[in-house]
Amino acid sequence: MGAKEWGETGMNELLRRQFDWNLLHTFTVIVEERSITGAANRLLLRQPSVSNALKRLEDQIGARLIDRERGRFEVTEQGLALYHECREICGAIGRLSDVMSDSGNQLTGHLHLWLASHVVFPPLDDALFEFNRSHPEVTYEINVATSGHVIDQVLSQQASFGICLVREQHPRLEYRRLYREHFGFFCGPTHHLFGRKDLKLADLKSEAFVSFSTDQLSDALAPVAVLRAQEGMKGKVVAVSPHLEEVRRLINAGLGIGPLPIHVVQNATERGQLWRLPPYDAPPAIDIYLVTNPRMSQSRAERFFIDNLTARLENAPEGYFVYP
């Protein structure tokens, strides 16, 4: 039986049986830690207890989930299928307290937001301010990660929603475009191109480059990668980071030129901390999306907040949220 067929039928079989649901959580931690010892340390259990839990789960479902012979640790095809299902189950179970306690006139609950590192979107800030003022009992947690990890957190129901770049839309998720931002190339004050107004794209072809980890033809910053490829920018990529502030740090430190969202660094450009390089016309455009999981049972706080944020988009003029 393949992973796809097992994923569709295996969990249904599990649901029809009586078994310890803690086994699923233990298995999830084993996969994430990639070792029995690591999982035992994280779960504050003894190593034999974790090994026995894995064996019990494998015996109950009748499939080997992890190949761990002779020092190897490799998740099997069936194990990967189960892991992806377990993440959603564990995410839903972890949210039960919020969903079940979500009653009464006073809105309570917890909003867990996952954002890409360069999200600068004033309507989001306004929505947070007004929501907190109207519902002071709601708590918040914001994590910053790569766009791919944000998608993974929403898919596994670990996040109330995500805001990130999207290369390909996952069929299990819903997407709503929030805004479009444009990326420009920049250099720092110590760079030899800083302050020059006579530059053309051809002048950048051999320059050392710093960028985001997703600056690939198959990843979220594909438009930037396409421009580099089209213009023959063959300079060595000397440093990368998944986070905007670190890419900006590398550019400021003079390691090379690199892409940044134009509206995000506008103030730094005006203060002379960064220098805008070509292209000045038609810079690469990236769409930022609000990502939600329709399979997730949202609390009232989550529903109200998302409705508040999307209402701001619906009331805005066409093309209003395009930066710059």
C-alpha positions as CSV (number, residue, x, y, z in Angstrom):
1,M,0.0,0.0,0.0
2,G,1.4,3.4,-1.0
3,A,1.7,6.4,1.3
4,K,-1.3,8.2,-0.4
5,E,-3.6,5.2,0.0
6,W,-2.4,4.6,3.5
7,G,-3.0,8.2,4.4
8,E,-6.5,8.0,3.2
9,T,-7.4,4.7,4.8
10,G,-4.9,4.1,7.5
11,M,-6.1,6.9,9.8
12,N,-9.7,5.8,9.3
13,E,-8.7,2.3,10.5
14,L,-7.0,3.9,13.5
15,L,-10.0,5.9,14.4
16,R,-12.1,2.7,14.5
17,R,-9.8,1.1,17.0
18,Q,-9.3,1.7,20.7
19,F,-5.7,2.9,21.3
20,D,-3.7,5.4,23.3
21,W,-3.8,8.8,21.5
22,N,-0.6,9.7,23.3
23,L,1.2,7.3,21.0
24,L,0.5,9.7,18.1
25,H,2.0,12.6,20.0
26,T,5.0,10.5,20.9
27,F,5.5,9.4,17.3
28,T,5.3,13.0,16.1
29,V,8.0,14.1,18.5
30,I,10.2,11.1,17.5
31,V,10.0,12.2,13.9
32,E,10.7,15.9,14.6
33,E,13.6,15.1,16.9
34,R,14.9,12.4,14.5
35,S,15.9,10.2,17.4
36,I,14.5,8.2,20.3
37,T,16.9,9.8,22.7
38,G,15.9,13.3,21.6
39,A,12.2,12.6,21.8
40,A,12.7,11.2,25.3
41,N,14.5,14.3,26.5
42,R,11.8,16.5,25.0
43,L,9.0,14.5,26.5
44,L,10.8,14.1,29.8
45,L,10.5,10.3,29.5
46,R,12.9,7.4,29.7
47,Q,14.3,6.2,26.4
48,P,12.8,2.6,26.8
49,S,9.3,4.2,27.3
50,V,9.6,6.0,24.0
51,S,10.9,3.0,22.2
52,N,8.0,0.9,23.6
53,A,5.5,3.5,22.5
54,L,6.8,3.4,19.0
55,K,6.6,-0.4,18.9
56,R,3.1,-0.4,20.3
57,L,2.0,2.1,17.6
58,E,3.6,0.1,14.8
59,D,2.0,-3.1,16.1
60,Q,-1.4,-1.5,16.2
61,I,-1.4,-0.2,12.7
62,G,0.6,-3.1,11.3
63,A,3.3,-1.1,9.5
64,R,6.9,-0.2,10.1
65,L,7.1,3.6,10.6
66,I,10.8,4.2,11.2
67,D,13.7,2.2,10.0
68,R,16.2,2.3,12.9
69,E,18.4,-0.8,12.4
70,R,22.2,-0.6,12.7
71,G,22.2,3.1,13.8
72,R,19.9,4.2,11.0
73,F,17.0,6.6,11.5
74,E,14.8,6.9,8.4
75,V,11.1,7.5,8.4
76,T,9.3,5.1,6.1
77,E,6.8,6.1,3.4
78,Q,4.0,5.0,5.7
79,G,5.6,6.8,8.6
80,L,5.7,10.1,6.7
81,A,2.0,9.7,5.7
82,L,1.1,9.1,9.4
83,Y,3.3,12.0,10.5
84,H,1.5,14.5,8.3
85,E,-1.9,13.3,9.6
86,C,-0.6,13.3,13.2
87,R,0.4,17.0,13.0
88,E,-3.1,18.0,12.1
89,I,-4.6,15.8,14.8
90,C,-2.2,17.1,17.5
91,G,-2.8,20.7,16.3
92,A,-6.5,20.2,16.7
93,I,-6.2,18.6,20.1
94,G,-4.0,21.4,21.3
95,R,-6.7,23.9,20.3
96,L,-9.5,22.2,22.2
97,S,-9.2,24.3,25.3
98,D,-9.5,27.5,23.3
99,V,-12.5,26.2,21.3
100,M,-14.3,24.7,24.3
101,S,-13.8,27.8,26.6
102,D,-14.9,30.2,23.9
103,S,-18.3,31.2,25.3
104,G,-20.0,34.0,27.1
105,N,-20.2,37.7,26.3
106,Q,-16.6,38.5,26.9
107,L,-14.5,37.4,23.9
108,T,-11.5,35.3,25.0
109,G,-9.1,33.0,23.3
110,H,-5.6,33.0,21.8
111,L,-4.4,34.1,18.4
112,H,-1.3,32.3,17.1
113,L,0.0,34.2,14.1
114,W,2.9,33.0,11.8
115,L,4.4,35.7,9.5
116,A,7.1,35.9,6.9
117,S,9.9,38.1,8.1
118,H,9.2,41.1,5.9
119,V,5.5,41.6,6.5
120,V,5.0,45.4,6.8
121,F,1.2,45.9,6.3
122,P,-0.4,48.8,8.3
123,P,-3.9,47.3,8.1
124,L,-2.6,44.3,10.1
125,D,-1.2,46.7,12.8
126,D,-4.5,48.6,12.9
127,A,-6.5,45.4,13.2
128,L,-4.4,44.2,16.1
129,F,-4.7,47.6,17.9
130,E,-8.5,47.8,17.5
131,F,-9.1,44.1,18.3
132,N,-7.0,44.4,21.5
133,R,-8.9,47.5,22.6
134,S,-12.3,45.9,22.0
135,H,-11.3,42.4,23.3
136,P,-8.6,42.8,26.0
137,E,-9.0,39.2,27.3
138,V,-7.6,37.8,24.0
139,T,-4.0,36.8,24.0
140,Y,-1.5,36.7,21.1
141,E,1.6,34.9,19.9
142,I,3.5,35.9,16.8
143,N,6.2,33.8,15.2
144,V,8.4,34.7,12.2
145,A,9.6,32.1,9.8
146,T,10.2,31.3,6.2
147,S,7.1,31.3,4.0
148,G,7.3,27.6,3.6
149,H,7.3,27.1,7.3
150,V,4.4,29.4,7.8
151,I,2.4,27.3,5.3
152,D,3.4,24.2,7.2
153,Q,2.2,25.6,10.5
154,V,-1.2,26.6,9.0
155,L,-1.6,23.2,7.4
156,S,-0.9,21.4,10.6
157,Q,-3.3,23.7,12.5
158,Q,-0.6,25.0,14.7
159,A,-1.3,28.6,13.6
160,S,-4.6,30.6,13.6
161,F,-3.5,31.9,10.2
162,G,-0.4,32.9,8.3
163,I,0.7,35.8,6.3
164,C,3.5,35.1,3.8
165,L,4.7,34.8,0.2
166,V,3.1,32.0,-1.8
167,R,4.7,30.3,-4.8
168,E,2.2,27.5,-5.2
169,Q,-1.1,27.2,-3.4
170,H,-1.8,24.1,-1.4
171,P,-5.1,22.5,-2.2
172,R,-6.1,22.1,1.5
173,L,-5.6,25.8,2.3
174,E,-7.4,29.0,1.4
175,Y,-5.6,32.1,0.2
176,R,-6.5,35.7,0.1
177,R,-4.1,38.3,-1.4
178,L,-3.4,41.0,1.1
179,Y,-1.0,43.2,-0.8
180,R,1.7,43.4,-3.5
181,E,5.2,44.6,-2.7
182,H,8.0,45.4,-5.1
183,F,11.6,44.4,-4.5
184,G,14.6,46.6,-5.3
185,F,18.3,46.0,-5.2
186,F,20.2,47.9,-2.6
187,C,23.8,48.4,-1.3
188,G,25.2,49.8,2.0
189,P,27.2,53.0,2.7
190,T,30.6,51.3,2.4
191,H,29.8,49.7,-0.9
192,H,31.6,51.2,-4.0
193,L,28.3,51.7,-5.8
194,F,26.7,53.7,-2.9
195,G,25.6,57.2,-4.1
196,R,26.0,56.6,-7.8
197,K,23.1,57.8,-9.9
198,D,24.5,56.8,-13.3
199,L,24.1,53.0,-12.9
200,K,22.4,50.5,-15.1
201,L,21.5,46.9,-14.6
202,A,24.6,45.9,-16.6
203,D,26.8,47.5,-13.9
204,L,25.5,44.9,-11.4
205,K,26.4,41.8,-13.3
206,S,29.6,40.9,-11.5
207,E,28.7,42.3,-8.0
208,A,28.8,40.0,-5.0
209,F,25.3,39.2,-3.9
210,V,23.4,38.6,-0.6
211,S,19.8,37.5,-0.6
212,F,17.0,35.5,1.0
213,S,17.1,31.8,1.2
214,T,14.0,31.7,-1.0
215,D,15.7,33.6,-3.8
216,Q,15.4,30.6,-6.1
217,L,13.5,30.0,-9.4
218,S,11.3,27.4,-7.7
219,D,10.7,29.3,-4.4
220,A,8.8,32.3,-3.1
221,L,11.2,35.0,-4.4
222,A,11.1,33.5,-7.9
223,P,10.5,37.0,-9.6
224,V,13.8,38.2,-8.1
225,A,15.6,35.1,-9.2
226,V,14.1,35.4,-12.7
227,L,15.4,39.0,-13.0
228,R,18.9,38.0,-11.9
229,A,18.9,35.2,-14.5
230,Q,17.5,37.3,-17.3
231,E,20.1,40.1,-16.7
232,G,23.0,37.7,-16.4
233,M,23.8,38.7,-12.8
234,K,26.6,36.1,-12.2
235,G,28.2,37.6,-9.1
236,K,29.0,35.2,-6.3
237,V,26.2,34.8,-3.7
238,V,28.3,35.4,-0.6
239,A,25.5,35.2,2.1
240,V,21.9,34.3,2.6
241,S,19.3,34.4,5.4
242,P,15.6,33.6,5.7
243,H,15.0,36.9,7.6
244,L,14.7,40.4,6.2
245,E,16.6,42.1,9.1
246,E,19.6,39.8,8.6
247,V,19.6,40.3,4.8
248,R,19.5,44.0,5.5
249,R,22.3,43.6,8.0
250,L,24.5,41.9,5.4
251,I,23.8,44.6,2.8
252,N,24.5,47.4,5.4
253,A,27.8,45.6,6.3
254,G,28.9,45.9,2.7
255,L,29.1,42.2,1.9
256,G,27.3,42.7,-1.4
257,I,24.2,44.1,-3.0
258,G,20.8,42.4,-2.4
259,P,17.0,42.6,-2.7
260,L,14.7,44.2,-0.2
261,P,11.1,45.3,-0.2
262,I,11.1,48.9,-1.3
263,H,8.4,50.2,1.0
264,V,9.9,48.4,4.0
265,V,13.3,50.1,3.7
266,Q,12.1,53.5,2.4
267,N,12.9,55.3,5.7
268,A,16.4,53.8,5.7
269,T,16.9,54.8,2.1
270,E,15.9,58.4,2.9
271,R,18.3,58.5,5.9
272,G,21.2,57.4,3.7
273,Q,21.6,54.0,5.3
274,L,20.8,52.2,2.0
275,W,21.2,53.1,-1.6
276,R,18.7,52.0,-4.3
277,L,20.2,50.4,-7.4
278,P,18.6,49.5,-10.8
279,P,16.1,48.5,-12.0
280,Y,14.2,51.7,-11.1
281,D,11.3,50.8,-13.5
282,A,9.1,47.7,-13.2
283,P,11.0,46.1,-10.2
284,P,10.1,42.5,-9.3
285,A,6.6,42.2,-7.7
286,I,5.7,39.7,-5.0
287,D,2.2,39.0,-3.7
288,I,1.6,38.5,0.1
289,Y,-1.3,36.3,1.2
290,L,-3.4,35.6,4.2
291,V,-3.5,31.8,4.5
292,T,-6.1,29.9,6.5
293,N,-7.0,26.3,7.0
294,P,-10.7,25.6,6.3
295,R,-10.4,22.2,8.1
296,M,-9.5,24.0,11.4
297,S,-12.2,24.7,13.9
298,Q,-11.7,28.3,14.6
299,S,-12.5,30.0,17.9
300,R,-14.7,33.1,18.0
301,A,-11.6,35.2,18.5
302,E,-10.0,33.8,15.4
303,R,-13.1,34.2,13.3
304,F,-13.7,37.8,14.5
305,F,-10.1,38.9,13.9
306,I,-9.9,37.4,10.4
307,D,-13.3,39.0,9.5
308,N,-12.0,42.3,10.8
309,L,-8.8,42.1,8.8
310,T,-10.6,41.0,5.6
311,A,-13.2,43.7,6.0
312,R,-10.4,46.3,5.7
313,L,-9.4,44.8,2.4
314,E,-12.9,44.7,1.0
315,N,-13.5,48.4,1.9
316,A,-10.2,49.6,0.3
317,P,-10.1,50.9,-3.3
318,E,-8.9,48.6,-6.0
319,G,-5.1,48.4,-6.1
320,Y,-4.8,50.4,-2.9
321,F,-2.5,47.9,-1.2
322,V,0.3,47.9,-3.7
323,Y,3.7,49.0,-2.4
324,P,5.3,51.3,-3.5
